[in-house]
Amino acid sequence: MRRVLNEAAREEIQQLLTALGFTHLGVLSRGRYLVIYAEEGGEKMPRLRFGRIDQGRYALDMANHRGGWEPTPFTGTLAELFSLVTEQFGWVLLEL
């Protein structure tokens, strides 16, 4: 069941990225996380992730320059968090 939910959520985020023209970004499903990454020099470089808290709610974490994760105070649905990212943290989605 978790795998089905993860794949549906991954596809939802990928469609949102594609609709906004962020074709250089991809989405991976890793356990309870959905990771948005950019491919740079043949490597997948994480940008941000959504961690499932419970059914339909996620927490937002941002990748730091050392490859670690920095938690943010933001939680919500995938759509709410994606909207927040594009409106307030759009730089994280830009192509380098």
NORWOZI-V823365 format. One record per residue. N is the residue number from 1. RES is the residue in one letter. SS is DSSP state (h for helix, s for strand, l for the rest). Layout:
n/res/ss
N/RES/SS
N/RES/SS
//
This chain:
n/res/ss
1/M/l
2/R/h
3/R/h
4/V/h
5/L/h
6/N/h
7/E/h
8/A/h
9/A/h
10/R/h
11/E/h
12/E/h
13/I/h
14/Q/h
15/Q/h
16/L/h
17/L/h
18/T/h
19/A/h
20/L/l
21/G/l
22/F/l
23/T/l
24/H/l
25/L/s
26/G/s
27/V/s
28/L/s
29/S/s
30/R/s
31/G/l
32/R/l
33/Y/s
34/L/s
35/V/s
36/I/s
37/Y/s
38/A/s
39/E/s
40/E/s
41/G/l
42/G/l
43/E/s
44/K/s
45/M/s
46/P/s
47/R/s
48/L/s
49/R/s
50/F/s
51/G/s
52/R/s
53/I/s
54/D/s
55/Q/l
56/G/l
57/R/s
58/Y/s
59/A/s
60/L/s
61/D/s
62/M/s
63/A/s
64/N/l
65/H/l
66/R/l
67/G/l
68/G/l
69/W/s
70/E/s
71/P/s
72/T/s
73/P/s
74/F/s
75/T/s
76/G/s
77/T/l
78/L/h
79/A/h
80/E/h
81/L/h
82/F/h
83/S/h
84/L/h
85/V/h
86/T/h
87/E/h
88/Q/h
89/F/l
90/G/h
91/W/h
92/V/h
93/L/h
94/L/l
95/E/l
96/L/l
//
